[in-house]
Amino acid sequence: MTNKYYIFGHSKAELRRLAILSSLIEPLTERLLRDAGLRPGMRVLDLGCGGGDVSMLLAELVGPAGSVTGIDCSAEFIKAARRRARGLGHANIEFHWEAVEDFYDPDPFDMVVGRSVLVHQTDPVRFLRAAASHVRPGSGVLAFHESAVYGQIRALPPVPLVQQVWDWTVAAFAALPHPDAAGRMFEHFQEAGLPQPTVFSEMLVGGGPDCPFYALAALSMAILLPQLEKMSIATAAEVGVDTLEDRLREAVTAARSQLFFPTQVCGWTKC
């Protein structure tokens, strides 16, 4: 397995964080899938499916004539994904507890998809090669969506607390082998022997009292706190998880600030 360490863990809190994040970035993922040629009736593989958010989007897009297979190296996530899919009546999805390197299916897939997975790989090039091995030769597509968790985040007018939370997040991600995977798709795809990908990026913008950023940021900090403390980046008292969501909402609203979320980078190529 190339995925040695998932920085957010596999708790119920992480499933909630993923669901909130998915509600924000799903339109971008859907654009990626449609641009890459996803059509009804296709057979699709979802790598690192987590709680099944992308798998269920895929199931809706390929329709009853298509099928989706989701794989993840977390047994807890696979159980949750199966439960959610059953509850929503998605009969065209199946989930497997496996890593991409160990997964086997005799039939190739029309599209292989991954969202927020490259950043967690110790060897993204090897991971891409393994992913490409499941794509239908000559006509299949490989598509990835990654968040750029590095560099600067902006709030205008500036909000010091927003900047502090972002700095803590970037510092935690710096422990990963390839925290800048979103900005290196050309490099990683080509080193994997794949055609140069078609890439686009978008930045979500928000603000005001109802912005979902506050809940997402507070939940992320709660999950990352052990990592922050282990790396001597921040203490529980400094982060103040219990009040962080309200403090962010109050600070951003009082400043009438506009928040610019991390850049989302999407890339796809035919194999």
N, C-alpha and C positions, 0 to 999 in steps of 0.2 A: 504494500500500500504506500502511495506517495503522500496521502493525507494523514500526517502523524498527529496533528494537533488542531482542533477546532477551538478558536480562542473564546467563543461564547458558551461552550459546553452544550449539554443536551437536556437541560431542565425544562420544566413546564413554563418557566418565565421566558426562556429562549423561544419556545414555540409562540408565545404571545408577542414577543418582539418581532419575530419573523412575520407574523400575521399583520402587525401594524405597518411594518416596512413594506410588505407586499401591497397593501392598500394604497400606498403612495406611488410605488414604482411600477405597478402592474401595467399601466398604459404604455410605458416605455418598452417593457418586455413584449407586450402584444405587438407593438410596432416592429420590433426586431423580428418576431416570428413571421409576421405578414410580409415584411421586406425580404426575408430569407426564403419565402415561397411556401410557407405552410398552407396546406389546403385540406378540406374535408376528405376523410378516407385515408389519410396518411398514418403511418406507423412511426411513433416517436419515443425516444428514450430520454428521460430526464435524469441527469447526473446530480448527485447530492441533493435529492428531492426534499430533504428536511420534512416539514409537516405537510407537504403536498400542495403548497400554494401554486407553484408553476405547473405541476402535473394536472391540477384541476382546471387551470386556464387552458392548457393544451387539450384536455378532454373535451372542453366546450368547443374549441376551434376545429378539431378534427371530426367532431360529431360521432354519432353511433356507428358509422361505417369505418371509423378509424380506431386506433388503440394507442394507449400510453403505458409505458413501463417506467416506474420510478425506482431508483436505487439509492441507498444511503448506507453509510457505514455505522449508523446509530440505530440500534434495535428499538430504542425508545421513540425515535422519530418515525420509524416505519410503522410501529403500532398506532401512533397518533394519526399518521397519514391514512392508514387503512380505515380507521374509525371515522375520520372526517369524510372520506370519499363515500363510505357506505351511507353516512347520514345525509349526504347531499345527493345520493342516488346516481353516482358516477359508476356505471357498470362497465365502462370501457377502460378502466385503469387497473393495473396490478402493481404491487410494490414488492421489492426484494431487499433483504438486508445483506448487501454486498458492496464491496468497493469496485470501482470501474475496472481495475486490473484483474479482478477475480470473476467478474460477471461474464457469463457465456449465454449466448442465444444463437441457435443455428441460422436464424434468418436475420439479415441486415435491416437496419432502420432507415426510413426515408430522411429523418432528421434526428440529430443528437443535440441536446440542449443542456446548458449549465448556467445557473445564476448564482453569483457570489460564491464560486467554488475555486477559481484559479488562485485567488489571494490566499487561500488556506493550504495550497500545495507546497510541499518541500521541493518538488520538481515539476513545475507547470508544463514544461516541454514534454516530459515523459507522460504526464497526464493527458495532454492533447493527443499524443500518438495513440494512447490506449483508447481515448474517446473516438478517434477517427477510425479505429479498427472495427467499430460497430456500425459505421455508416455504409449505406449501399454504394458500392463503387461506381463512379462515373456520374451519378445523379443525386447522391445524398448530400445533405447539408450539415455543417457543424456550426452552432450558434451559441454565443456566450454574452452574458450581461454581467458587468462588474461595477462596483462602486469605487470611486477614487478616494480612498481614505488616506490621504496624504496632502501635503501642501497647506494652503490657507482656506479658511471658510470666512465668509463675509456676512456681516450684519450692518446695515446702514439705516440710521446712525449706528455707530458701534455699540455693542453691548458686552462689557467685560466678562460677564458670566457665560455668555454663549461662547466667546473665544476660549475661556478656561475649559469648558466641557469639551470643546473640539480638540484642544491641545492634549487633554488627558486621553481622548480616544486615539489620536494619532500616535501618542507615546505607547499606548498598549499595543497597537497594531505594528509598531516598529519591531516588536519581538518576533513577528512572522518572517519567514525567509524571503518572501516576495510581496511586501505590502503594497507595492506599486504595480501589481499585475494589470490593473485596468489601463494604465498608461503604456503598457508594453505588448499590446496584442499583436502588432505587426511583428515585433521581434520574436515573441513566443511562437506564433503560428509558423513563421518562416523557419525557425530553428527546428520545429517539429516536422519540417518537410511538407508543409501544407501550402496551398496557394495563398497569396496575400489576401487578407480579409477585407471586406467592405465594412467600414467602421463609421459610426456616428455617435455623438454625445449630446446629452441634454442636462440642464440644471433645473431642478425644481425650486420654486420660490414660494415663500409663505410668510405669515405674520399674523398679528391680531390675537385675540384671546382664544380662538377656537383652533389654532394651528396644531396639528398632531405632532409637531416636532417636540414639544415639551414632554409628552408622555413617552415618546420613543427615546429621547435623550436620557430621561430619568431611568427608564428600564434598562437601557444599555449600560449606564453607569453602575446600576445595582448588580448587573451580571458581571461586569468587568472589574468590580471593586477588588476582589481577591487578587486579580492580576496586577492591578495598580498598586496595591499594598505590597505584594511580593517584589515588584520592581522598584519599590520606594519612590513611586511617582506621586501618590496622594494617599492620605489616610481617610478612614471613614468619616472622621469629624470634618475634614476639609471638604469632602464631597457632599455630605449631608443629604443622602439619598432620599430620606423620608419627606423632605420639603423641597427637593430640587425641582420637581415639575412645577409647583406653584411659584417658586422663585423665578424660574425661567419665564413663565407666562407673565408675571408681574413686571419683570425687567424689560422684556421685549415690548409689551403693550404700553408701558409708561414712556418708553423711548420712541414709540411709533415706528419701530424699526422693521425693516424688510429683511427676511432671512434668505440666504442663498445656500441651499443644501449641497451636499457633496455631488460632484459631477458624476453622472451615470454614463458609462461607456459600453456600447453594444457593438459586437462584431460577428460577422458570419462569412463562411466560405463554402464553396462546393468542393467535395472531395472526389 
